[in-house]
Amino acid sequence: MVKKEAEHKKKFVTVTQTASPIGREESQAKTLIGLGLNKIGRSRTLSITPEVIGMVTKVQHLLKVEYS
């Protein structure tokens, strides 16, 4: 689950895709692409910004999230 910004003071978030966007809204597939993910098991380490937090929140059911 995604933590609120006030709860974490880390600078990066690592997101790993754990599920497929097939059969879901097109916007969710586009959000995964925006995060740099397109296949199950792929990971990206991203800087924490309001934009990234918003995208992660939108597709959190398709991701594993780790703060570092």
CNS distance restraints for C-alpha pairs under 8 A (distance, minus, plus):
assign (resid   1 and name CA) (resid  60 and name CA) 6.74 0.50 0.50
assign (resid   1 and name CA) (resid  64 and name CA) 7.98 0.50 0.50
assign (resid   1 and name CA) (resid  65 and name CA) 7.15 0.50 0.50
assign (resid   2 and name CA) (resid  56 and name CA) 7.48 0.50 0.50
assign (resid   2 and name CA) (resid  57 and name CA) 6.40 0.50 0.50
assign (resid   2 and name CA) (resid  60 and name CA) 7.03 0.50 0.50
assign (resid   2 and name CA) (resid  65 and name CA) 6.99 0.50 0.50
assign (resid   3 and name CA) (resid   7 and name CA) 6.31 0.50 0.50
assign (resid   3 and name CA) (resid   8 and name CA) 7.10 0.50 0.50
assign (resid   4 and name CA) (resid   8 and name CA) 7.17 0.50 0.50
assign (resid   5 and name CA) (resid   9 and name CA) 7.63 0.50 0.50
assign (resid   8 and name CA) (resid  67 and name CA) 7.93 0.50 0.50
assign (resid  10 and name CA) (resid  48 and name CA) 7.89 0.50 0.50
assign (resid  10 and name CA) (resid  67 and name CA) 6.36 0.50 0.50
assign (resid  10 and name CA) (resid  68 and name CA) 5.64 0.50 0.50
assign (resid  11 and name CA) (resid  47 and name CA) 5.98 0.50 0.50
assign (resid  11 and name CA) (resid  48 and name CA) 5.71 0.50 0.50
assign (resid  11 and name CA) (resid  67 and name CA) 7.85 0.50 0.50
assign (resid  11 and name CA) (resid  68 and name CA) 6.68 0.50 0.50
assign (resid  12 and name CA) (resid  45 and name CA) 6.49 0.50 0.50
assign (resid  12 and name CA) (resid  46 and name CA) 5.50 0.50 0.50
assign (resid  12 and name CA) (resid  47 and name CA) 4.51 0.50 0.50
assign (resid  12 and name CA) (resid  48 and name CA) 5.32 0.50 0.50
assign (resid  12 and name CA) (resid  67 and name CA) 6.03 0.50 0.50
assign (resid  12 and name CA) (resid  68 and name CA) 5.35 0.50 0.50
assign (resid  13 and name CA) (resid  45 and name CA) 5.62 0.50 0.50
assign (resid  13 and name CA) (resid  46 and name CA) 5.37 0.50 0.50
assign (resid  13 and name CA) (resid  47 and name CA) 6.33 0.50 0.50
assign (resid  13 and name CA) (resid  48 and name CA) 6.25 0.50 0.50
assign (resid  13 and name CA) (resid  65 and name CA) 6.86 0.50 0.50
assign (resid  13 and name CA) (resid  66 and name CA) 5.69 0.50 0.50
assign (resid  13 and name CA) (resid  67 and name CA) 4.47 0.50 0.50
assign (resid  13 and name CA) (resid  68 and name CA) 5.95 0.50 0.50
assign (resid  14 and name CA) (resid  43 and name CA) 6.73 0.50 0.50
assign (resid  14 and name CA) (resid  44 and name CA) 5.58 0.50 0.50
assign (resid  14 and name CA) (resid  45 and name CA) 4.20 0.50 0.50
assign (resid  14 and name CA) (resid  46 and name CA) 6.25 0.50 0.50
assign (resid  14 and name CA) (resid  65 and name CA) 5.88 0.50 0.50
assign (resid  14 and name CA) (resid  66 and name CA) 5.12 0.50 0.50
assign (resid  14 and name CA) (resid  67 and name CA) 6.24 0.50 0.50
assign (resid  14 and name CA) (resid  68 and name CA) 7.38 0.50 0.50
assign (resid  15 and name CA) (resid  43 and name CA) 5.51 0.50 0.50
assign (resid  15 and name CA) (resid  44 and name CA) 5.54 0.50 0.50
assign (resid  15 and name CA) (resid  45 and name CA) 6.47 0.50 0.50
assign (resid  15 and name CA) (resid  46 and name CA) 7.87 0.50 0.50
assign (resid  15 and name CA) (resid  63 and name CA) 6.25 0.50 0.50
assign (resid  15 and name CA) (resid  64 and name CA) 5.68 0.50 0.50
assign (resid  15 and name CA) (resid  65 and name CA) 4.75 0.50 0.50
assign (resid  15 and name CA) (resid  66 and name CA) 6.50 0.50 0.50
assign (resid  16 and name CA) (resid  37 and name CA) 7.90 0.50 0.50
assign (resid  16 and name CA) (resid  40 and name CA) 7.74 0.50 0.50
assign (resid  16 and name CA) (resid  41 and name CA) 6.04 0.50 0.50
assign (resid  16 and name CA) (resid  42 and name CA) 5.60 0.50 0.50
assign (resid  16 and name CA) (resid  43 and name CA) 4.22 0.50 0.50
assign (resid  16 and name CA) (resid  44 and name CA) 6.67 0.50 0.50
assign (resid  16 and name CA) (resid  63 and name CA) 5.45 0.50 0.50
assign (resid  16 and name CA) (resid  64 and name CA) 5.11 0.50 0.50
assign (resid  16 and name CA) (resid  65 and name CA) 6.64 0.50 0.50
assign (resid  17 and name CA) (resid  37 and name CA) 6.71 0.50 0.50
assign (resid  17 and name CA) (resid  38 and name CA) 7.86 0.50 0.50
assign (resid  17 and name CA) (resid  39 and name CA) 6.87 0.50 0.50
assign (resid  17 and name CA) (resid  40 and name CA) 5.01 0.50 0.50
assign (resid  17 and name CA) (resid  41 and name CA) 5.38 0.50 0.50
assign (resid  17 and name CA) (resid  42 and name CA) 5.77 0.50 0.50
assign (resid  17 and name CA) (resid  43 and name CA) 6.59 0.50 0.50
assign (resid  17 and name CA) (resid  62 and name CA) 5.97 0.50 0.50
assign (resid  17 and name CA) (resid  63 and name CA) 4.59 0.50 0.50
assign (resid  17 and name CA) (resid  64 and name CA) 6.47 0.50 0.50
assign (resid  18 and name CA) (resid  40 and name CA) 5.30 0.50 0.50
assign (resid  18 and name CA) (resid  41 and name CA) 6.01 0.50 0.50
assign (resid  18 and name CA) (resid  62 and name CA) 5.51 0.50 0.50
assign (resid  18 and name CA) (resid  63 and name CA) 5.23 0.50 0.50
assign (resid  18 and name CA) (resid  64 and name CA) 6.52 0.50 0.50
assign (resid  19 and name CA) (resid  40 and name CA) 5.91 0.50 0.50
assign (resid  19 and name CA) (resid  61 and name CA) 7.97 0.50 0.50
assign (resid  19 and name CA) (resid  62 and name CA) 4.84 0.50 0.50
assign (resid  19 and name CA) (resid  63 and name CA) 7.00 0.50 0.50
assign (resid  20 and name CA) (resid  39 and name CA) 7.35 0.50 0.50
assign (resid  20 and name CA) (resid  40 and name CA) 6.51 0.50 0.50
assign (resid  20 and name CA) (resid  62 and name CA) 7.00 0.50 0.50
assign (resid  21 and name CA) (resid  25 and name CA) 7.70 0.50 0.50
assign (resid  21 and name CA) (resid  28 and name CA) 6.70 0.50 0.50
assign (resid  21 and name CA) (resid  29 and name CA) 5.39 0.50 0.50
assign (resid  21 and name CA) (resid  62 and name CA) 7.59 0.50 0.50
assign (resid  22 and name CA) (resid  29 and name CA) 7.87 0.50 0.50
assign (resid  24 and name CA) (resid  28 and name CA) 6.83 0.50 0.50
assign (resid  24 and name CA) (resid  29 and name CA) 7.56 0.50 0.50
assign (resid  25 and name CA) (resid  29 and name CA) 7.04 0.50 0.50
assign (resid  26 and name CA) (resid  30 and name CA) 6.36 0.50 0.50
assign (resid  27 and name CA) (resid  31 and name CA) 6.07 0.50 0.50
assign (resid  28 and name CA) (resid  32 and name CA) 6.36 0.50 0.50
assign (resid  28 and name CA) (resid  58 and name CA) 7.34 0.50 0.50
assign (resid  28 and name CA) (resid  59 and name CA) 6.29 0.50 0.50
assign (resid  29 and name CA) (resid  33 and name CA) 6.43 0.50 0.50
assign (resid  30 and name CA) (resid  34 and name CA) 6.13 0.50 0.50
assign (resid  31 and name CA) (resid  35 and name CA) 6.32 0.50 0.50
assign (resid  31 and name CA) (resid  55 and name CA) 6.22 0.50 0.50
assign (resid  31 and name CA) (resid  58 and name CA) 7.87 0.50 0.50
assign (resid  31 and name CA) (resid  59 and name CA) 7.36 0.50 0.50
assign (resid  32 and name CA) (resid  36 and name CA) 6.43 0.50 0.50
assign (resid  32 and name CA) (resid  37 and name CA) 5.22 0.50 0.50
assign (resid  32 and name CA) (resid  38 and name CA) 6.47 0.50 0.50
assign (resid  32 and name CA) (resid  59 and name CA) 7.42 0.50 0.50
assign (resid  33 and name CA) (resid  37 and name CA) 5.16 0.50 0.50
assign (resid  33 and name CA) (resid  38 and name CA) 5.85 0.50 0.50
assign (resid  35 and name CA) (resid  44 and name CA) 7.64 0.50 0.50
assign (resid  35 and name CA) (resid  52 and name CA) 7.54 0.50 0.50
assign (resid  35 and name CA) (resid  55 and name CA) 7.43 0.50 0.50
assign (resid  36 and name CA) (resid  44 and name CA) 6.79 0.50 0.50
assign (resid  37 and name CA) (resid  42 and name CA) 6.19 0.50 0.50
assign (resid  37 and name CA) (resid  43 and name CA) 6.97 0.50 0.50
assign (resid  37 and name CA) (resid  44 and name CA) 7.32 0.50 0.50
assign (resid  38 and name CA) (resid  42 and name CA) 7.32 0.50 0.50
assign (resid  46 and name CA) (resid  52 and name CA) 7.66 0.50 0.50
assign (resid  47 and name CA) (resid  52 and name CA) 7.68 0.50 0.50
assign (resid  48 and name CA) (resid  52 and name CA) 6.21 0.50 0.50
assign (resid  48 and name CA) (resid  53 and name CA) 6.68 0.50 0.50
assign (resid  49 and name CA) (resid  53 and name CA) 6.21 0.50 0.50
assign (resid  50 and name CA) (resid  54 and name CA) 6.11 0.50 0.50
assign (resid  51 and name CA) (resid  55 and name CA) 6.33 0.50 0.50
assign (resid  52 and name CA) (resid  56 and name CA) 6.09 0.50 0.50
assign (resid  53 and name CA) (resid  57 and name CA) 6.06 0.50 0.50
assign (resid  54 and name CA) (resid  58 and name CA) 6.26 0.50 0.50
assign (resid  55 and name CA) (resid  59 and name CA) 6.59 0.50 0.50
assign (resid  56 and name CA) (resid  60 and name CA) 5.44 0.50 0.50
assign (resid  56 and name CA) (resid  63 and name CA) 7.80 0.50 0.50
assign (resid  59 and name CA) (resid  63 and name CA) 6.78 0.50 0.50
assign (resid  60 and name CA) (resid  64 and name CA) 7.36 0.50 0.50
assign (resid  60 and name CA) (resid  65 and name CA) 7.87 0.50 0.50
